[in-house]
Amino acid sequence: MPMPRLRLTPDVSHGPLDGAWWPRCDALELELPVLVGSLDPSIGTVTRVTVGSAAWPDAPQEVMAPGHVIEVVLTDSAAEAHAITVDCDTVGRWELLVIPPDEPAGVATRLLTAAADPGNPLSAPRLLALAESSLDGQDAWESEGGAGPR
């Protein structure tokens, strides 16, 4: 299986996001087991994920992962439109930006970096909207917290 395109905050996040995930397609039943399999086993078992119904309209209610079943909760919340909440049995939960599979590699790389920055102040919808609106406006991207030279 290919490695997921994932970046997590290195330590404790101080923003609304704990990292980002760039799935290869919009089939959650195919992508979620790869994501879960790439997470550090010390976090415990992923028991549930919450995803936006707009981004994952055909998501099943359960997804098989190695050794267990993951409950999938769909929400209509605008805050979850471009995010996935991953609930673990021992560590708690992570909020990840979900980068659309068809996003250009350059934009996706910037989003992966920005969402994993522990000081990122932007929510998933705001970060994605800012990246898409500033494809040719790097200054606006960086002035609002996007990844730039540090």
Salt bridges, closest charged atoms under 4 A:
ASP87 OD2 - ARG48 NE 3.19
ASP87 OD1 - ARG93 NE 2.80
ASP117 OD2 - ARG150 NH2 2.60
GLU144 OE1 - ARG126 NH2 2.57
